[in-house]
Amino acid sequence: MPKPTPIPPETRRRIASRISMGAGRNQIAREFGISTGVVSKIARENRLYFENTGAASVATQARQIDQWAVRVDREDELVRAYLALTKTQRADGTQTREEKRLSYALYNINRHHKGQYR
């Protein structure tokens, strides 16, 4: 595989200047015809940061909270349905189909969500 041609120092300075002016990583990469990884590397070398990186993490956290609220509502709905069951066991002592379904649904709703909002 051939070695990529190095980016000239003047171009690197222009890229660093665009980063410090607040341009986005993807925009700079398109402008200069380079990868976003190279833009990030130039930013690190010059101790520069992209301004919008916090916006994505705030949006991600908001989405996680929304999904947590949906899970809590679903869990509440399942618990109410479980408590409303008239029978949870058959005459032979085995679980009814409805009890199995609800108990697994309750287990399943929480098995991967032991994170920050649980």
N, CA, C and O atoms as a GROMACS GRO file, in nm:
protein
  472
    1MET      N    1   0.085  -0.118   0.000
    1MET     CA    2   0.000   0.000   0.000
    1MET      C    3   0.090   0.124   0.000
    1MET      O    4   0.180   0.135   0.083
    2PRO      N    5   0.067   0.217  -0.092
    2PRO     CA    6   0.153   0.336  -0.099
    2PRO      C    7   0.130   0.428   0.019
    2PRO      O    8   0.019   0.438   0.072
    3LYS      N    9   0.237   0.497   0.059
    3LYS     CA   10   0.227   0.592   0.170
    3LYS      C   11   0.148   0.715   0.126
    3LYS      O   12   0.167   0.763   0.014
    4PRO      N   13   0.061   0.765   0.212
    4PRO     CA   14  -0.012   0.888   0.176
    4PRO      C   15   0.084   1.006   0.175
    4PRO      O   16   0.181   1.011   0.251
    5THR      N   17   0.055   1.101   0.088
    5THR     CA   18   0.140   1.220   0.082
    5THR      C   19   0.114   1.308   0.204
    5THR      O   20  -0.001   1.330   0.240
    6PRO      N   21   0.220   1.358   0.266
    6PRO     CA   22   0.200   1.442   0.385
    6PRO      C   23   0.134   1.575   0.348
    6PRO      O   24   0.149   1.628   0.238
    7ILE      N   25   0.061   1.626   0.443
    7ILE     CA   26  -0.006   1.756   0.423
    7ILE      C   27   0.096   1.865   0.448
    7ILE      O   28   0.161   1.865   0.553
    8PRO      N   29   0.110   1.959   0.355
    8PRO     CA   30   0.209   2.066   0.372
    8PRO      C   31   0.182   2.150   0.498
    8PRO      O   32   0.066   2.166   0.538
    9PRO      N   33   0.288   2.204   0.559
    9PRO     CA   34   0.272   2.284   0.682
    9PRO      C   35   0.175   2.402   0.666
    9PRO      O   36   0.101   2.434   0.759
   10GLU      N   37   0.176   2.466   0.549
   10GLU     CA   38   0.087   2.580   0.528
   10GLU      C   39  -0.060   2.535   0.532
   10GLU      O   40  -0.145   2.603   0.589
   11THR      N   41  -0.087   2.422   0.471
   11THR     CA   42  -0.223   2.368   0.472
   11THR      C   43  -0.264   2.330   0.614
   11THR      O   44  -0.378   2.353   0.655
   12ARG      N   45  -0.171   2.271   0.690
   12ARG     CA   46  -0.199   2.235   0.829
   12ARG      C   47  -0.232   2.360   0.912
   12ARG      O   48  -0.321   2.356   0.997
   13ARG      N   49  -0.161   2.470   0.886
   13ARG     CA   50  -0.189   2.595   0.957
   13ARG      C   51  -0.328   2.648   0.921
   13ARG      O   52  -0.400   2.697   1.007
   14ARG      N   53  -0.363   2.638   0.792
   14ARG     CA   54  -0.496   2.683   0.750
   14ARG      C   55  -0.606   2.599   0.813
   14ARG      O   56  -0.710   2.651   0.853
   15ILE      N   57  -0.582   2.468   0.823
   15ILE     CA   58  -0.679   2.379   0.887
   15ILE      C   59  -0.693   2.415   1.034
   15ILE      O   60  -0.804   2.424   1.086
   16ALA      N   61  -0.580   2.436   1.102
   16ALA     CA   62  -0.583   2.475   1.244
   16ALA      C   63  -0.656   2.607   1.261
   16ALA      O   64  -0.729   2.625   1.359
   17SER      N   65  -0.637   2.698   1.169
   17SER     CA   66  -0.705   2.827   1.176
   17SER      C   67  -0.856   2.809   1.162
   17SER      O   68  -0.933   2.873   1.234
   18ARG      N   69  -0.898   2.722   1.070
   18ARG     CA   70  -1.042   2.696   1.051
   18ARG      C   71  -1.102   2.633   1.177
   18ARG      O   72  -1.215   2.664   1.214
   19ILE      N   73  -1.026   2.543   1.241
   19ILE     CA   74  -1.075   2.480   1.364
   19ILE      C   75  -1.094   2.585   1.473
   19ILE      O   76  -1.196   2.587   1.541
   20SER      N   77  -0.995   2.673   1.488
   20SER     CA   78  -1.003   2.776   1.592
   20SER      C   79  -1.114   2.876   1.564
   20SER      O   80  -1.163   2.941   1.657
   21MET      N   81  -1.156   2.890   1.437
   21MET     CA   82  -1.266   2.980   1.403
   21MET      C   83  -1.401   2.916   1.430
   21MET      O   84  -1.504   2.983   1.422
   22GLY      N   85  -1.402   2.786   1.463
   22GLY     CA   86  -1.526   2.721   1.499
   22GLY      C   87  -1.589   2.636   1.390
   22GLY      O   88  -1.703   2.592   1.404
   23ALA      N   89  -1.516   2.611   1.281
   23ALA     CA   90  -1.570   2.526   1.175
   23ALA      C   91  -1.577   2.381   1.224
   23ALA      O   92  -1.499   2.340   1.309
   24GLY      N   93  -1.669   2.306   1.169
   24GLY     CA   94  -1.688   2.167   1.208
   24GLY      C   95  -1.588   2.074   1.141
   24GLY      O   96  -1.533   2.106   1.036
   25ARG      N   97  -1.566   1.960   1.204
   25ARG     CA   98  -1.471   1.860   1.154
   25ARG      C   99  -1.507   1.813   1.014
   25ARG      O  100  -1.420   1.810   0.926
   26ASN      N  101  -1.632   1.776   0.991
   26ASN     CA  102  -1.673   1.726   0.859
   26ASN      C  103  -1.661   1.833   0.752
   26ASN      O  104  -1.619   1.806   0.639
   27GLN      N  105  -1.698   1.954   0.788
   27GLN     CA  106  -1.690   2.065   0.693
   27GLN      C  107  -1.545   2.089   0.650
   27GLN      O  108  -1.517   2.107   0.532
   28ILE      N  109  -1.454   2.089   0.746
   28ILE     CA  110  -1.312   2.110   0.714
   28ILE      C  111  -1.259   1.997   0.629
   28ILE      O  112  -1.184   2.020   0.534
   29ALA      N  113  -1.296   1.874   0.661
   29ALA     CA  114  -1.250   1.759   0.584
   29ALA      C  115  -1.295   1.769   0.438
   29ALA      O  116  -1.218   1.741   0.347
   30ARG      N  117  -1.420   1.809   0.416
   30ARG     CA  118  -1.469   1.825   0.279
   30ARG      C  119  -1.396   1.938   0.208
   30ARG      O  120  -1.358   1.925   0.092
   31GLU      N  121  -1.377   2.048   0.278
   31GLU     CA  122  -1.312   2.166   0.222
   31GLU      C  123  -1.171   2.135   0.170
   31GLU      O  124  -1.133   2.178   0.061
   32PHE      N  125  -1.096   2.060   0.249
   32PHE     CA  126  -0.957   2.033   0.215
   32PHE      C  127  -0.936   1.897   0.148
   32PHE      O  128  -0.824   1.864   0.108
   33GLY      N  129  -1.042   1.819   0.136
   33GLY     CA  130  -1.033   1.690   0.069
   33GLY      C  131  -0.952   1.588   0.149
   33GLY      O  132  -0.878   1.508   0.091
   34ILE      N  133  -0.965   1.591   0.280
   34ILE     CA  134  -0.893   1.497   0.366
   34ILE      C  135  -0.994   1.427   0.457
   34ILE      O  136  -1.112   1.462   0.461
   35SER      N  137  -0.945   1.327   0.530
   35SER     CA  138  -1.036   1.252   0.618
   35SER      C  139  -1.060   1.330   0.748
   35SER      O  140  -0.982   1.418   0.786
   36THR      N  141  -1.170   1.296   0.814
   36THR     CA  142  -1.200   1.361   0.941
   36THR      C  143  -1.097   1.322   1.048
   36THR      O  144  -1.071   1.399   1.140
   37GLY      N  145  -1.039   1.203   1.034
   37GLY     CA  146  -0.936   1.161   1.128
   37GLY      C  147  -0.813   1.250   1.122
   37GLY      O  148  -0.753   1.281   1.224
   38VAL      N  149  -0.776   1.292   1.001
   38VAL     CA  150  -0.661   1.382   0.985
   38VAL      C  151  -0.693   1.518   1.047
   38VAL      O  152  -0.607   1.579   1.110
   39VAL      N  153  -0.815   1.564   1.028
   39VAL     CA  154  -0.856   1.692   1.087
   39VAL      C  155  -0.847   1.683   1.239
   39VAL      O  156  -0.798   1.775   1.304
   40SER      N  157  -0.894   1.572   1.296
   40SER     CA  158  -0.887   1.553   1.441
   40SER      C  159  -0.742   1.549   1.488
   40SER      O  160  -0.709   1.606   1.593
   41LYS      N  161  -0.657   1.483   1.412
   41LYS     CA  162  -0.514   1.474   1.448
   41LYS      C  163  -0.450   1.613   1.449
   41LYS      O  164  -0.374   1.645   1.540
   42ILE      N  165  -0.480   1.693   1.350
   42ILE     CA  166  -0.426   1.830   1.344
   42ILE      C  167  -0.478   1.910   1.463
   42ILE      O  168  -0.404   1.989   1.522
   43ALA      N  169  -0.604   1.892   1.498
   43ALA     CA  170  -0.661   1.963   1.614
   43ALA      C  171  -0.587   1.922   1.742
   43ALA      O  172  -0.552   2.008   1.823
   44ARG      N  173  -0.563   1.793   1.760
   44ARG     CA  174  -0.490   1.747   1.879
   44ARG      C  175  -0.349   1.802   1.884
   44ARG      O  176  -0.302   1.846   1.989
   45GLU      N  177  -0.282   1.801   1.770
   45GLU     CA  178  -0.144   1.851   1.763
   45GLU      C  179  -0.136   1.998   1.803
   45GLU      O  180  -0.037   2.043   1.860
   46ASN      N  181  -0.241   2.072   1.772
   46ASN     CA  182  -0.244   2.216   1.803
   46ASN      C  183  -0.322   2.248   1.930
   46ASN      O  184  -0.348   2.364   1.961
   47ARG      N  185  -0.360   2.144   2.002
   47ARG     CA  186  -0.440   2.158   2.126
   47ARG      C  187  -0.566   2.242   2.104
   47ARG      O  188  -0.597   2.333   2.181
   48LEU      N  189  -0.636   2.208   1.996
   48LEU     CA  190  -0.762   2.276   1.964
   48LEU      C  191  -0.877   2.179   1.984
   48LEU      O  192  -0.858   2.058   1.980
   49TYR      N  193  -0.996   2.232   2.006
   49TYR     CA  194  -1.114   2.150   2.029
   49TYR      C  195  -1.227   2.199   1.942
   49TYR      O  196  -1.234   2.317   1.907
   50PHE      N  197  -1.314   2.106   1.907
   50PHE     CA  198  -1.432   2.141   1.828
   50PHE      C  199  -1.543   2.184   1.923
   50PHE      O  200  -1.565   2.119   2.025
   51GLU      N  201  -1.611   2.292   1.890
   51GLU     CA  202  -1.709   2.352   1.980
   51GLU      C  203  -1.833   2.268   2.001
   51GLU      O  204  -1.890   2.270   2.110
   52ASN      N  205  -1.878   2.196   1.901
   52ASN     CA  206  -2.007   2.127   1.909
   52ASN      C  207  -1.999   1.988   1.972
   52ASN      O  208  -2.100   1.917   1.973
   53THR      N  209  -1.885   1.948   2.024
   53THR     CA  210  -1.876   1.813   2.079
   53THR      C  211  -1.966   1.796   2.200
   53THR      O  212  -2.017   1.686   2.222
   54GLY      N  213  -1.988   1.899   2.278
   54GLY     CA  214  -2.075   1.890   2.394
   54GLY      C  215  -2.222   1.877   2.357
   54GLY      O  216  -2.299   1.815   2.431
   55ALA      N  217  -2.262   1.934   2.244
   55ALA     CA  218  -2.402   1.929   2.204
   55ALA      C  219  -2.446   1.786   2.178
   55ALA      O  220  -2.558   1.748   2.212
   56ALA      N  221  -2.359   1.706   2.119
   56ALA     CA  222  -2.394   1.566   2.090
   56ALA      C  223  -2.410   1.488   2.220
   56ALA      O  224  -2.502   1.407   2.233
   57SER      N  225  -2.323   1.513   2.317
   57SER     CA  226  -2.334   1.437   2.442
   57SER      C  227  -2.459   1.477   2.520
   57SER      O  228  -2.519   1.393   2.586
   58VAL      N  229  -2.498   1.602   2.513
   58VAL     CA  230  -2.621   1.646   2.580
   58VAL      C  231  -2.742   1.582   2.513
   58VAL      O  232  -2.834   1.537   2.581
   59ALA      N  233  -2.741   1.578   2.380
   59ALA     CA  234  -2.852   1.515   2.308
   59ALA      C  235  -2.859   1.365   2.337
   59ALA      O  236  -2.967   1.310   2.352
   60THR      N  237  -2.744   1.301   2.347
   60THR     CA  238  -2.740   1.158   2.379
   60THR      C  239  -2.796   1.134   2.518
   60THR      O  240  -2.875   1.042   2.538
   61GLN      N  241  -2.756   1.215   2.612
   61GLN     CA  242  -2.805   1.199   2.749
   61GLN      C  243  -2.956   1.223   2.756
   61GLN      O  244  -3.026   1.152   2.828
   62ALA      N  245  -3.006   1.321   2.683
   62ALA     CA  246  -3.150   1.348   2.681
   62ALA      C  247  -3.225   1.228   2.624
   62ALA      O  248  -3.331   1.191   2.674
   63ARG      N  249  -3.171   1.169   2.520
   63ARG     CA  250  -3.234   1.051   2.460
   63ARG      C  251  -3.234   0.934   2.558
   63ARG      O  252  -3.333   0.862   2.569
   64GLN      N  253  -3.124   0.914   2.630
   64GLN     CA  254  -3.117   0.807   2.728
   64GLN      C  255  -3.222   0.826   2.838
   64GLN      O  256  -3.286   0.730   2.881
   65ILE      N  257  -3.240   0.948   2.881
   65ILE     CA  258  -3.341   0.976   2.984
   65ILE      C  259  -3.481   0.949   2.930
   65ILE      O  260  -3.564   0.893   3.001
   66ASP      N  261  -3.506   0.988   2.806
   66ASP     CA  262  -3.637   0.962   2.746
   66ASP      C  263  -3.663   0.811   2.736
   66ASP      O  264  -3.773   0.765   2.766
   67GLN      N  265  -3.561   0.736   2.694
   67GLN     CA  266  -3.577   0.591   2.682
   67GLN      C  267  -3.596   0.526   2.820
   67GLN      O  268  -3.672   0.430   2.833
   68TRP      N  269  -3.529   0.578   2.920
   68TRP     CA  270  -3.546   0.529   3.056
   68TRP      C  271  -3.690   0.548   3.100
   68TRP      O  272  -3.750   0.458   3.160
   69ALA      N  273  -3.748   0.666   3.070
   69ALA     CA  274  -3.886   0.695   3.109
   69ALA      C  275  -3.983   0.599   3.038
   69ALA      O  276  -4.081   0.555   3.098
   70VAL      N  277  -3.955   0.567   2.913
   70VAL     CA  278  -4.039   0.472   2.839
   70VAL      C  279  -4.031   0.334   2.905
   70VAL      O  280  -4.133   0.267   2.921
   71ARG      N  281  -3.909   0.291   2.944
   71ARG     CA  282  -3.893   0.161   3.011
   71ARG      C  283  -3.966   0.157   3.144
   71ARG      O  284  -4.028   0.056   3.178
   72VAL      N  285  -3.960   0.267   3.219
   72VAL     CA  286  -4.029   0.271   3.349
   72VAL      C  287  -4.181   0.261   3.328
   72VAL      O  288  -4.248   0.189   3.402
   73ASP      N  289  -4.234   0.330   3.229
   73ASP     CA  290  -4.376   0.322   3.200
   73ASP      C  291  -4.416   0.180   3.159
   73ASP      O  292  -4.519   0.128   3.202
   74ARG      N  293  -4.333   0.118   3.075
   74ARG     CA  294  -4.360  -0.019   3.029
   74ARG      C  295  -4.354  -0.117   3.147
   74ARG      O  296  -4.436  -0.208   3.159
   75GLU      N  297  -4.255  -0.097   3.234
   75GLU     CA  298  -4.243  -0.184   3.351
   75GLU      C  299  -4.366  -0.170   3.441
   75GLU      O  300  -4.417  -0.270   3.492
   76ASP      N  301  -4.412  -0.050   3.462
   76ASP     CA  302  -4.531  -0.025   3.542
   76ASP      C  303  -4.652  -0.095   3.482
   76ASP      O  304  -4.732  -0.157   3.553
   77GLU      N  305  -4.665  -0.085   3.351
   77GLU     CA  306  -4.775  -0.150   3.280
   77GLU      C  307  -4.769  -0.303   3.298
   77GLU      O  308  -4.872  -0.367   3.319
   78LEU      N  309  -4.649  -0.360   3.288
   78LEU     CA  310  -4.633  -0.505   3.304
   78LEU      C  311  -4.662  -0.551   3.447
   78LEU      O  312  -4.724  -0.655   3.468
   79VAL      N  313  -4.617  -0.473   3.545
   79VAL     CA  314  -4.642  -0.509   3.685
   79VAL      C  315  -4.793  -0.507   3.713
   79VAL      O  316  -4.844  -0.596   3.780
   80ARG      N  317  -4.862  -0.406   3.662
   80ARG     CA  318  -5.008  -0.399   3.681
   80ARG      C  319  -5.077  -0.520   3.618
   80ARG      O  320  -5.168  -0.578   3.677
   81ALA      N  321  -5.032  -0.559   3.498
   81ALA     CA  322  -5.091  -0.675   3.431
   81ALA      C  323  -5.061  -0.803   3.510
   81ALA      O  324  -5.146  -0.891   3.522
   82TYR      N  325  -4.940  -0.811   3.564
   82TYR     CA  326  -4.901  -0.929   3.642
   82TYR      C  327  -4.986  -0.940   3.769
   82TYR      O  328  -5.033  -1.048   3.804
   83LEU      N  329  -5.004  -0.828   3.836
   83LEU     CA  330  -5.083  -0.829   3.959
   83LEU      C  331  -5.232  -0.855   3.934
   83LEU      O  332  -5.304  -0.900   4.023
   84ALA      N  333  -5.276  -0.826   3.813
   84ALA     CA  334  -5.417  -0.847   3.779
   84ALA      C  335  -5.446  -0.992   3.739
   84ALA      O  336  -5.563  -1.028   3.720
   85LEU      N  337  -5.343  -1.075   3.726
   85LEU     CA  338  -5.366  -1.215   3.691
   85LEU      C  339  -5.449  -1.284   3.799
   85LEU      O  340  -5.424  -1.266   3.918
   86THR      N  341  -5.546  -1.362   3.756
   86THR     CA  342  -5.627  -1.436   3.853
   86THR      C  343  -5.558  -1.564   3.895
   86THR      O  344  -5.573  -1.610   4.009
   87LYS      N  345  -5.482  -1.623   3.803
   87LYS     CA  346  -5.410  -1.748   3.832
   87LYS      C  347  -5.268  -1.737   3.781
   87LYS      O  348  -5.245  -1.690   3.669
   88THR      N  349  -5.172  -1.779   3.862
   88THR     CA  350  -5.033  -1.784   3.815
   88THR      C  351  -4.983  -1.927   3.803
   88THR      O  352  -4.878  -1.951   3.744
   89GLN      N  353  -5.058  -2.022   3.859
   89GLN     CA  354  -5.019  -2.162   3.849
   89GLN      C  355  -5.136  -2.249   3.809
   89GLN      O  356  -5.252  -2.220   3.840
   90ARG      N  357  -5.103  -2.355   3.738
   90ARG     CA  358  -5.205  -2.454   3.702
   90ARG      C  359  -5.223  -2.549   3.820
   90ARG      O  360  -5.152  -2.540   3.920
   91ALA      N  361  -5.318  -2.640   3.806
   91ALA     CA  362  -5.346  -2.737   3.912
   91ALA      C  363  -5.225  -2.826   3.941
   91ALA      O  364  -5.206  -2.872   4.054
   92ASP      N  365  -5.142  -2.851   3.836
   92ASP     CA  366  -5.024  -2.937   3.858
   92ASP      C  367  -4.904  -2.860   3.912
   92ASP      O  368  -4.797  -2.918   3.929
   93GLY      N  369  -4.919  -2.731   3.941
   93GLY     CA  370  -4.812  -2.651   4.001
   93GLY      C  371  -4.723  -2.578   3.902
   93GLY      O  372  -4.634  -2.504   3.945
   94THR      N  373  -4.743  -2.596   3.773
   94THR     CA  374  -4.662  -2.526   3.673
   94THR      C  375  -4.720  -2.387   3.647
   94THR      O  376  -4.837  -2.361   3.674
   95GLN      N  377  -4.636  -2.300   3.594
   95GLN     CA  378  -4.680  -2.163   3.565
   95GLN      C  379  -4.777  -2.162   3.447
   95GLN      O  380  -4.767  -2.244   3.356
   96THR      N  381  -4.870  -2.068   3.452
   96THR     CA  382  -4.959  -2.051   3.336
   96THR      C  383  -4.880  -1.980   3.226
   96THR      O  384  -4.777  -1.918   3.252
   97ARG      N  385  -4.929  -1.991   3.106
   97ARG     CA  386  -4.863  -1.929   2.991
   97ARG      C  387  -4.855  -1.777   3.008
   97ARG      O  388  -4.753  -1.716   2.979
   98GLU      N  389  -4.964  -1.717   3.056
   98GLU     CA  390  -4.968  -1.572   3.076
   98GLU      C  391  -4.868  -1.528   3.183
   98GLU      O  392  -4.803  -1.425   3.168
   99GLU      N  393  -4.855  -1.605   3.291
   99GLU     CA  394  -4.760  -1.572   3.397
   99GLU      C  395  -4.617  -1.580   3.346
   99GLU      O  396  -4.534  -1.495   3.378
  100LYS      N  397  -4.587  -1.683   3.266
  100LYS     CA  398  -4.453  -1.697   3.207
  100LYS      C  399  -4.422  -1.578   3.118
  100LYS      O  400  -4.314  -1.519   3.126
  101ARG      N  401  -4.518  -1.543   3.034
  101ARG     CA  402  -4.498  -1.432   2.940
  101ARG      C  403  -4.471  -1.302   3.014
  101ARG      O  404  -4.378  -1.229   2.979
  102LEU      N  405  -4.551  -1.271   3.114
  102LEU     CA  406  -4.535  -1.146   3.188
  102LEU      C  407  -4.407  -1.144   3.272
  102LEU      O  408  -4.338  -1.042   3.278
  103SER      N  409  -4.374  -1.257   3.336
  103SER     CA  410  -4.254  -1.259   3.420
  103SER      C  411  -4.130  -1.244   3.333
  103SER      O  412  -4.035  -1.177   3.373
  104TYR      N  413  -4.128  -1.307   3.214
  104TYR     CA  414  -4.013  -1.290   3.126
  104TYR      C  415  -4.005  -1.148   3.072
  104TYR      O  416  -3.896  -1.092   3.060
  105ALA      N  417  -4.119  -1.090   3.039
  105ALA     CA  418  -4.120  -0.952   2.989
  105ALA      C  419  -4.064  -0.856   3.094
  105ALA      O  420  -3.989  -0.764   3.061
  106LEU      N  421  -4.100  -0.878   3.221
  106LEU     CA  422  -4.047  -0.795   3.330
  106LEU      C  423  -3.896  -0.814   3.345
  106LEU      O  424  -3.822  -0.717   3.363
  107TYR      N  425  -3.852  -0.938   3.338
  107TYR     CA  426  -3.708  -0.966   3.345
  107TYR      C  427  -3.636  -0.900   3.228
  107TYR      O  428  -3.532  -0.837   3.246
  108ASN      N  429  -3.691  -0.916   3.110
  108ASN     CA  430  -3.626  -0.869   2.988
  108ASN      C  431  -3.614  -0.717   2.981
  108ASN      O  432  -3.518  -0.665   2.926
  109ILE      N  433  -3.710  -0.647   3.036
  109ILE     CA  434  -3.710  -0.501   3.026
  109ILE      C  435  -3.592  -0.441   3.104
  109ILE      O  436  -3.547  -0.331   3.072
  110ASN      N  437  -3.543  -0.511   3.204
  110ASN     CA  438  -3.436  -0.455   3.288
  110ASN      C  439  -3.301  -0.524   3.275
  110ASN      O  440  -3.204  -0.478   3.335
  111ARG      N  441  -3.292  -0.631   3.201
  111ARG     CA  442  -3.168  -0.708   3.206
  111ARG      C  443  -3.046  -0.637   3.149
  111ARG      O  444  -2.934  -0.666   3.191
  112HIS      N  445  -3.064  -0.545   3.057
  112HIS     CA  446  -2.950  -0.471   3.001
  112HIS      C  447  -2.943  -0.327   3.048
  112HIS      O  448  -2.859  -0.251   3.001
  113HIS      N  449  -3.029  -0.289   3.139
  113HIS     CA  450  -3.040  -0.148   3.176
  113HIS      C  451  -3.015  -0.126   3.323
  113HIS      O  452  -3.104  -0.086   3.398
  114LYS      N  453  -2.895  -0.153   3.364
  114LYS     CA  454  -2.859  -0.131   3.505
  114LYS      C  455  -2.770  -0.008   3.516
  114LYS      O  456  -2.686   0.002   3.606
  115GLY      N  457  -2.787   0.085   3.426
  115GLY     CA  458  -2.699   0.201   3.416
  115GLY      C  459  -2.738   0.316   3.507
  115GLY      O  460  -2.798   0.297   3.613
  116GLN      N  461  -2.704   0.432   3.463
  116GLN     CA  462  -2.717   0.554   3.542
  116GLN      C  463  -2.860   0.584   3.583
  116GLN      O  464  -2.882   0.638   3.692
  117TYR      N  465  -2.958   0.551   3.502
  117TYR     CA  466  -3.096   0.590   3.530
  117TYR      C  467  -3.178   0.477   3.588
  117TYR      O  468  -3.301   0.482   3.581
  118ARG      N  469  -3.116   0.379   3.643
  118ARG     CA  470  -3.190   0.265   3.698
  118ARG      C  471  -3.174   0.262   3.848
  118ARG      O  472  -3.229   0.173   3.913
   0.00000   0.00000   0.00000
